[in-house]
Amino acid sequence: MLSVDVSKAASFLPLPYEEALRPMLAKASGWLQNGGGKGSDFIGWVRLPEDYDKEEFARIEAAAAKIRKDSAALVVIGIGGSYLGARGVIECLCSPNYNLKKKDGPNIYFIGNGLSSAALREVYELAEDRDFSVNVISKSGTTTEPAVAFRFFKALLEKKYGKEGAAKRIYATTDRARGALKSLADAEGYETFVVPDDVGGRYSVLTAVGLLPIAAAGVDIKALMAGAADMMQLCRTGDYSNPAWQYAALRNELYRKGRKVELLACFEPSFRFMAEWWKQLYGESEGKDERGIFPASVDFTADLHSMGQYIQQGERMLMETVVRFEPDDDQMIVPRDEADGDGLNFLAGRTLHEINTQAMDGTLLAHVEGGVPNMIVRAGKRDARTLGELIYFFEYACGLSGYVLGVNPFDQPGVEAYKKNMFALLGKPGYEAMGDELRAKLAR
């Protein structure tokens, strides 16, 4: 079971902090479990690992099996919480090179997460000459980036298979009852899955939003949910035996002591998009009312050769959280070289995990001695059950942490600012006056 080691971070605080934060954490836990806090309409994810829709879950598994059988590619169209979690799990468990590996399932391409013509054309060309399906993910169906991308791939499917054939290859994950995408799906006969009303996008990876593409990649989603359920039971504990309490408390206290940036680090490159998911989760949940820890991520050991200098000796506003997995079963062993021109025969016969562990410990000591508090999240083996635990742990700790910070962890009012400006500059009906005003500002 996942655990958190805070010993290399708590030493940076001059006085004990746990008892002072206990009442606020207890109140925050109550809000997550029973409602009553800000944004309590969006805490459906808290009990999701045991209360999820079993009938829909079976349909997800069936749809994934069909996609794996009839499609050489699955194009997943979504942005933010509609793609980061799924991509994070797939890359962490199946490899960042998943699409290049020999396998019995489809390649999976993520698009609709930006407005780059080059990126969209590349995925379009990768899909057009093979059998493919589309999973379009949008609660409203009108979010610009995925909606634009869906226009292209819907047209390509209809050109390739005809309107009726295309409808059998489009899976819409959207609102249960309303919205542009739901209306289109009902009219065209797409199979639909639900974005729950009480689960926000960044907390939705364990709903159909994440589960369909994850299952299509061949990941055991039952094990993923089982791991989340295990962590859900642990997080119900209303004291410091709960790892989410430990993490939320310490990062908030460090923030109050001037640690404004949190680095999430891992010594597995496959973790990169899990870190991207984590950055959205914490950045969108906490960054409001001119408050919040800035979430950043680094990929070790690679970034020790680029960002390592700043981490070691730059401005001391950093804290660091490191995710450590247990070793994979199939370990590479360093070979002996008779010439020993690189002087590394002292490593011959050792596994890369053993070497990586010493790199982790050496980095930990260097950063702590350099003035960077370190929290260690010790996870199990890199498998579906462990990822389920980790996802739920970070979600629950995020809810706690946002409430301790004094913000609503479940809204994101600032996200709308760029959208309004973009619509105005593009000439969307109803935004004409705002467009004139913005163009005048740009011309100054």
URHUQUI-V806091 format. One record per residue. RES is the residue in one letter. OMEGA is omega as a letter, one per 30 degrees, with the letter a starting at -180 (* if undefined). BURIAL is I if it has 16 or more other C-alpha atoms within 10 Angstrom, else O. D_CENTER is the distance of its C-alpha to the mean C-alpha in Angstrom with 1 decimal. Layout:
RES/OMEGA/BURIAL/D_CENTER
RES/OMEGA/BURIAL/D_CENTER
This chain:
M/l/O/20.3
L/l/I/17.7
S/a/I/19.6
V/l/I/19.4
D/a/I/22.2
V/a/I/23.0
S/a/O/26.4
K/l/I/25.8
A/a/I/24.5
A/a/I/26.8
S/l/O/29.7
F/a/O/28.9
L/a/O/29.8
P/a/O/33.5
L/l/O/33.8
P/a/O/32.2
Y/a/O/29.5
E/a/I/28.5
E/l/O/31.4
A/a/O/31.1
L/a/I/27.6
R/a/I/28.3
P/a/O/29.6
M/l/I/26.7
L/l/I/24.2
A/l/I/26.4
K/l/I/26.5
A/l/I/22.7
S/l/I/22.4
G/l/I/25.1
W/l/I/23.4
L/a/I/20.2
Q/a/I/22.5
N/a/O/25.2
G/l/O/24.3
G/l/O/26.4
G/l/I/24.0
K/l/I/22.7
G/a/I/20.4
S/l/I/21.4
D/a/O/21.4
F/l/I/17.6
I/l/I/17.4
G/l/I/17.6
W/a/I/14.4
V/a/I/16.5
R/a/O/18.8
L/a/I/16.8
P/l/I/16.9
E/a/I/20.7
D/a/O/21.4
Y/a/I/19.5
D/a/O/21.8
K/l/O/23.3
E/l/O/25.2
E/l/O/22.2
F/l/I/20.4
A/l/O/23.5
R/l/I/23.5
I/l/I/19.9
E/l/I/21.3
A/l/O/24.4
A/l/I/22.7
A/l/I/20.6
A/l/I/23.9
K/l/O/25.7
I/a/I/23.2
R/a/I/23.5
K/a/O/27.3
D/a/O/28.0
S/l/I/25.4
A/l/I/25.1
A/l/I/22.0
L/l/I/19.4
V/a/I/18.3
V/a/I/15.0
I/l/I/15.5
G/a/I/13.0
I/l/I/11.3
G/a/I/8.5
G/l/I/7.0
S/l/I/9.4
Y/a/I/7.9
L/a/I/4.6
G/l/I/3.6
A/l/I/7.3
R/l/I/7.7
G/a/I/5.7
V/a/I/8.0
I/a/I/10.8
E/a/I/11.1
C/a/I/10.9
L/a/I/13.4
C/l/I/15.4
S/l/I/15.4
P/l/I/14.5
N/a/O/18.0
Y/a/I/17.5
N/a/I/19.5
L/a/O/22.3
K/l/O/22.8
K/a/O/25.5
K/a/O/24.1
D/a/O/25.2
G/a/I/22.4
P/l/I/21.5
N/l/I/19.9
I/a/I/16.6
Y/l/I/16.3
F/a/I/13.7
I/a/I/15.6
G/l/I/16.2
N/l/I/13.6
G/a/I/16.5
L/l/O/20.3
S/l/O/21.5
S/a/O/24.5
A/a/O/24.3
A/a/O/20.7
L/l/I/21.6
R/a/O/25.0
E/l/O/23.6
V/l/I/21.5
Y/a/I/24.6
E/l/O/26.9
L/a/O/24.9
A/a/I/24.9
E/a/O/28.4
D/l/O/30.5
R/l/O/28.9
D/a/I/28.3
F/l/I/24.8
S/a/I/23.0
V/l/I/20.6
N/a/I/17.8
V/a/I/17.7
I/l/I/15.2
S/a/I/16.3
K/a/I/17.7
S/a/I/20.6
G/a/I/21.1
T/l/O/22.2
T/a/O/19.1
T/a/I/20.7
E/l/I/18.4
P/a/I/17.6
A/l/I/21.1
V/a/I/22.8
A/a/I/21.1
F/l/I/22.0
R/a/O/25.6
F/a/O/25.9
F/l/I/24.5
K/l/I/26.4
A/l/O/29.5
L/l/I/29.1
L/a/I/28.7
E/l/O/31.7
K/a/O/33.7
K/a/I/32.9
Y/a/O/33.4
G/a/O/35.1
K/a/O/33.9
E/l/O/34.2
G/l/O/32.7
A/a/I/29.7
A/l/I/29.1
K/a/I/28.7
R/l/I/25.9
I/l/I/23.8
Y/a/I/21.3
A/l/I/20.3
T/a/I/17.5
T/a/I/18.7
D/a/I/20.7
R/a/O/23.1
A/a/O/26.2
R/l/O/26.1
G/a/O/24.9
A/a/O/25.7
L/l/I/23.5
K/l/I/24.7
S/l/I/28.3
L/a/O/28.0
A/l/I/26.6
D/a/O/29.4
A/a/O/32.0
E/l/O/31.0
G/l/O/30.3
Y/l/I/26.6
E/a/I/25.0
T/l/I/22.6
F/a/I/19.8
V/l/I/18.9
V/a/I/16.2
P/a/I/17.7
D/a/O/19.4
D/l/O/18.4
V/l/I/14.5
G/a/I/12.8
G/a/I/10.2
R/l/I/7.3
Y/a/I/8.7
S/a/I/9.4
V/a/I/7.5
L/l/I/10.7
T/l/I/13.0
A/l/I/14.5
V/l/I/11.8
G/a/I/9.7
L/a/I/12.8
L/l/I/15.2
P/l/I/13.7
I/l/I/12.6
A/l/I/16.2
A/l/I/17.7
A/l/I/16.5
G/l/I/18.5
V/l/I/16.1
D/a/I/17.8
I/l/I/15.9
K/l/I/18.7
A/l/I/17.9
L/a/I/14.2
M/l/I/15.6
A/l/I/18.3
G/l/I/16.2
A/l/I/14.5
A/l/I/18.0
D/a/I/19.4
M/l/I/17.1
M/l/I/17.9
Q/l/O/21.5
L/a/I/21.2
C/l/I/19.4
R/a/I/22.4
T/a/O/24.6
G/l/I/25.7
D/a/I/26.5
Y/l/I/25.4
S/l/O/25.2
N/a/I/21.8
P/l/I/19.3
A/l/I/17.2
W/a/I/20.5
Q/a/I/21.1
Y/a/I/17.8
A/a/I/18.0
A/a/I/21.7
L/a/I/21.8
R/l/I/19.2
N/l/I/21.1
E/l/I/24.4
L/l/I/23.6
Y/l/I/22.5
R/l/O/25.8
K/l/O/27.5
G/l/O/26.2
R/a/I/23.0
K/a/I/21.1
V/l/I/18.4
E/l/I/15.9
L/l/I/15.0
L/a/I/12.3
A/l/I/14.0
C/a/I/14.2
F/l/I/17.2
E/a/I/15.6
P/a/I/14.8
S/a/I/12.8
F/a/I/10.0
R/a/I/9.6
F/l/I/6.5
M/l/I/4.8
A/l/I/6.5
E/l/I/5.6
W/l/I/2.1
W/a/I/4.9
K/l/I/7.4
Q/a/I/6.9
L/a/I/6.9
Y/a/I/10.0
G/a/I/11.5
E/a/I/11.9
S/a/I/12.9
E/a/I/15.4
G/l/I/16.6
K/a/I/19.6
D/a/O/23.4
E/l/O/23.5
R/l/O/21.7
G/l/I/18.5
I/l/I/17.2
F/a/I/15.8
P/l/I/12.5
A/a/I/12.9
S/l/I/12.1
V/a/I/14.7
D/a/I/15.2
F/g/I/18.3
T/a/I/21.1
A/a/O/20.9
D/l/O/20.1
L/l/O/22.9
H/l/O/25.1
S/l/O/23.9
M/a/O/22.2
G/a/I/24.0
Q/a/O/27.1
Y/a/O/25.5
I/a/I/23.6
Q/a/I/26.9
Q/l/O/29.3
G/a/O/27.8
E/a/O/27.7
R/l/I/27.0
M/a/I/24.3
L/l/I/21.5
M/a/I/20.0
E/l/I/17.9
T/a/I/15.6
V/l/I/15.8
V/l/I/14.1
R/l/I/17.0
F/l/I/17.2
E/a/O/20.6
P/l/I/22.3
D/a/O/22.0
D/a/O/25.3
D/a/O/26.4
Q/l/O/27.0
M/a/O/28.5
I/a/O/31.7
V/l/I/33.1
P/l/O/36.5
R/l/O/39.7
D/a/O/41.3
E/a/O/45.0
A/l/O/45.3
D/a/O/42.5
G/l/O/42.5
D/l/O/39.1
G/a/O/40.2
L/l/O/37.4
N/l/I/39.5
F/l/O/38.8
L/a/O/35.4
A/a/O/36.9
G/l/O/36.3
R/l/O/33.2
T/l/I/29.7
L/l/O/26.9
H/l/I/25.0
E/l/O/28.0
I/a/O/28.0
N/l/I/24.3
T/l/O/24.9
Q/l/O/27.7
A/l/O/25.6
M/a/I/23.1
D/l/O/26.0
G/l/O/27.8
T/l/I/25.0
L/a/I/24.5
L/a/O/28.2
A/a/O/28.5
H/l/I/25.7
V/l/I/27.0
E/l/O/30.6
G/l/O/29.5
G/l/I/28.4
V/l/I/24.6
P/a/I/23.6
N/l/I/21.4
M/a/I/19.4
I/l/I/18.7
V/a/I/16.2
R/a/I/18.1
A/l/I/16.4
G/l/I/18.3
K/a/O/18.6
R/l/I/15.7
D/a/I/16.0
A/a/I/14.5
R/l/I/16.0
T/l/I/14.6
L/l/I/11.0
G/l/I/11.8
E/a/I/13.4
L/l/I/10.7
I/a/I/8.1
Y/l/I/11.1
F/a/I/12.4
F/l/I/9.8
E/a/I/9.9
Y/l/I/13.7
A/l/I/14.2
C/l/I/12.6
G/l/I/15.0
L/a/I/17.8
S/l/I/17.2
G/l/I/17.3
Y/l/I/20.4
V/l/I/22.0
L/l/I/21.4
G/l/I/23.2
V/l/I/20.9
N/a/I/19.4
P/a/I/15.8
F/l/I/15.4
D/a/I/16.9
Q/a/O/16.3
P/a/O/19.9
G/a/O/19.6
V/a/O/17.4
E/a/O/20.6
A/a/O/22.7
Y/a/O/21.9
K/l/O/22.1
K/l/O/25.5
N/a/I/26.8
M/l/I/25.6
F/a/I/27.2
A/a/I/30.3
L/l/I/30.6
L/l/O/30.2
G/l/O/33.0
K/a/O/31.3
P/a/O/34.1
G/a/O/34.5
Y/a/I/33.1
E/a/O/36.2
A/l/O/37.5
M/l/I/34.2
G/l/I/34.0
D/a/O/37.4
E/a/O/36.6
L/l/O/33.5
R/l/O/35.4
A/l/O/38.1
K/a/O/35.8
L/a/O/34.5
A/a/O/38.1
R/*/O/39.1
